[in-house]
Amino acid sequence: MPAVHGGERRWEAEAAPGMAAARPLALLVLLVLGPGGWGFADPPRDSLREELVITPLPSGDVAATFQFRTRWDSELQREGVSHYRLFPKALGQLISKYSLRELHLSFTQGFWRTRYWGPPFLQAPSDTDHYFLRYAVLPREVVCTENLTPWKKLLPCSSKAGLSVLLKADRLFHTSYHSQAVHIRPVCRNAHCTSISWELRQTLSVVFDAFITGQGKKDWSLFRMFSRTLTEPCPLASESRVYVDITSYNQDNETLEVNPLPTTTYQDVILGTRKTYAVYDLHDTAIINNSRNLNLQLKWKKPPENEAPPVPFLHAQRYVSGYGLQKGELSTLLYNTHPYRAFPVLLLDTVPWYLRLYVHTLTITSKGKENKPSYIHYQPAQDRLQPHLLEMLIQLPANSVTKVSIQFERALLKWTEYTPDPNHGFYVSPSVLSALVPSMVAAKPVDWEESPLFNSLFPVSDGSNYFVRLYTEPLLVNLPTPDFSMPYNVICLTCTVVAVCYGSFYNLLTRTFRIEEPSTGGLAKRLANLIRRARGVPPL
Amino acid sequence: MGLLSDPVRRRALARLVLRLNAPLWALPVAWLERTMQSVGLEVYTQSFSRQLPFPDETHERYMVSGTNVYGILRAPRAASTESLVLTVPCSSDSTNNQAVGLLLALAAHFRGQIYWAKDIIFLVTEHDLLGTEAWLEAYHDVNVTGIQSSPLQGRAGAIQAAVALELSSDVVTSLDVAVEGLNGQLPNLDLLNLFQTFCQKGGLLCTLQGKLQSQDWTSLDGPLQGLQTLLLMVLRQASGRPHGPHGLFLRYRVEALTLRGINSFRQYKYDLVAVGKTLEGMFRKLNHLLERLHQSFFLYLLPALSRFVSIGLYMPAAGFLLLVLGLKALELWMQLHEAGVGLEETGGGSGPSALHPPAQGVGLTSLVAPLLISQAMGVALYILPVLGQHVATQHFPVAEAEAVVLTLLAIYAAGLALPHSTHWVVSPQAPDRGWMALKLVALIYLALQLGCIALTNFSLGFLLAATMVPTAAVTKPHGPRPLYAALLVLTSPAATLLGSLFLWRELQEAPLSLAEGWQLFLTALAQGVLEHYTYGALLFPLLALGLYPCWLLFWNVLFWK
């Protein structure tokens, strides 16, 4: 049993392949275990690439995504590797000790609002054959600077040089969304996969709220976002680049402008749409050396109108319906806004055992008609051992809303299982949606090593679809909670009653009664006796 | 708290208020959407429609359709699991436009802050409570009252608390707080304490039931005023009506209260900044909550904002009242038993076991008819008025609402003719046993009902117990029958309602004349029925199906032959 990073509380589930980490929530752990069995490794070679992507979101907010990739051509699982250069030793030892095959761990605060922000940028790798897979989510786990600092320490340049200079905690936690993650996976070194190298990706995405700090304006600069500017590349990095999304959402070009002007641009199909990026290479002396710092600025030429932002093809919403403390219903709304194409979605729900699901009430309706899922896998919960696992493959008709609902009853917990008195309630982890969403534009297959990092995380298998994994909101459910002061009162009362009754009964039962002669005389007699004793005469 | 401290915001608010003062005939949905979007909220609308069971004459509506607009302020770095609601009912007679302006100003101010840990929903509802009900049902995805509404596009998790705001004019001299909700539900006392704290902090004049708070509790005036306020609260809680939009939130276990800005033409006036600061303070406090409000009382009576009577103190009163019924029932039981024994003894040597069962059997069969008939009257009272309104309007020159009320009264009065039509089924032998058994059943029935009511809505239970119990205990077919009959009629549920209306207006220092009182009574009847159908208020079915049949049983006992 491997040690799983995270809190003391955790629940785990065996899940079918196809789920991995990307993170709507606090903490998400994914571990792939198995015996390592690869061929002999080449002499260790390692390299670091770092990258920052700045994307103005459809809603007007700005997303910044950092990626640091360390790749090491070394056989970590086999031999006792003792010399570490770029790859952090803490993680390397973890891999060799537990024969880890893959690990995705993310800490997230906030919720990626797909409806307004578009599909999430950083997604899980579409990994395949696993021997054994564990998946766990801890909703409501606070992410803080103390999580950021050790994460930064894993970087070869720490936060001294390169892009990581921008990682200033007080700014990063001043955002609408914050997600940091560590992904470890083996990567094939050649086409036949005869040897592998280990890839560590440290990613961090934040979404800056245009309203709060921008005071209504949506123009941005690196300095305003991070209160730092870029000065030099990390000397250990082989590549250090900043990409700025300058795709215009409207048809007329040039809605936004970046300063300084980029030397090169990069075009590709990302998440089904054609995107243009301005590229700034920190190793390019022209960019840094002119002013000794690079403060990228982003200006909207025309203020973006209040028109509704483009709605992504797939988004979802989840909520608890009903009221009262006995029953309820978990409802998930899946929106397919594609005008004419239907596509299937794999929906995975893990529901804690104390919500007793009534599986016969599972209903899936699209456009008022029942929608039969083509595949259902249900694993019932065991009290205090494992949660419900419900996995369904649902075809979403074009331009429709599909409602998946299932009723539940709230269980009564043992009195020690309740959370301490000040609690918000019980959290239900989000459902996971995995889908191949039709692209607007066909994508060409790319060469992994050459393309930017943000592009190589989600390889496109065929050009007409792209893979999306979404997470819905976590839910808060109230369970019937007894009044915990009541047992105390009852105990006190019972104890008092028992003590009084028992005491007097015991007294009555054990005491022997005998008739006592009424003492006559009283004080005078006692006095007389005292005098008699003094005189040596027997008392009266 | 820097709300509206800068002149720009103040001017913006003034513009909003001006814009809202322009005559409008429906909720300016598009404008509200635009404005909420421009302050950075996620804006959604919800349309709803509802056909009332019969025309509502006080609000002049029958076929209602409207739109609710709400904007969600998403808390940064939170996953939308919890939310707070600020709701403002907005109606076409533009009485609450100031509140909408304040809501938008607050939304703009709140949006600029970074400390929110819970989402905040700013909700503007049309057609006051109907809109709120439609929104709440859609938010929780239930359909309790049969309202038709479009599903909600945006949600923000479990609602933790809600504040409803009503400002009747732009000059506010005091803030009144309403806590009584649907079916007498009350919010957690801590929410009220929170309001009270900010009232004191902001130096606002706060009232409860429209009554000023007495500072002096040592002389007689303070407690007397407290008693007045308490009685007003009892009456309002007993009515089971939602006294403000907050009342509907309570069903979903959302702690909520309504704040009403009132212009009572006092010298000191507060501008909206003061009200806004109070609201901001309350929301910031609620935002910091680490748990649902549950530490304080849910069942209480308020003689003043800073004082409350807890359930432990007032419940014994109701308990003792109901004890009367229990003791009376016990006495009757013993009498019945003695009478049975007496019968056996007169029956002679055939043995006690042979005669005992028939004697009891006679008692029970004679009860079936009155019980069934009175219960049937109750069902008729519940169903017929609304069902037969169209028949009534065809045959009589009355409107639907009048038809419903008059049918109600007619059926109610027809119930009084009941004993004359039932005594044919009553067995002639052992007449005393018959009424005693009936009264015994009636007493137990009444005690059970009142007990259950007092547990859920103490005020209602207590009012009914205080009026019905004494007469119920003394009623018997012997003695001064006209006096008993007069007493019984005076303590029937309808008479209690009429009396409560007079008492209520008397306490509010706006006494009613008889004619006005009668008019108000008719309106209250219509409203009671309507509220049952539109919001699920339980007072009407409770009286019609529970207490009225029970009262008829006593009437039956009185006229037993």
Interface residues (C-beta under 8 A of the other chain):
Chain A: P24 L25 Q109 G110 F111 R113 Y116 P139 R140 F173 H174 T175 S176 Y177 H178 D209 F211 I212 Q215 N306 Q317 Y319 V320 S321 G322 Y323 G324 E329 S331 D421 P422 N423 H424 G425 Y427 E473 P474 L475 L476 V477 N478
Chain B: R34 Q37 S38 G40 E42 R74 P76 R77 A78 A79 S80 T81 E82 R111 G112 Q113 I114 H140 D141 V142 Q153 G154 R155 G157 A158 R251 Y252 R253 L290 E291 R292
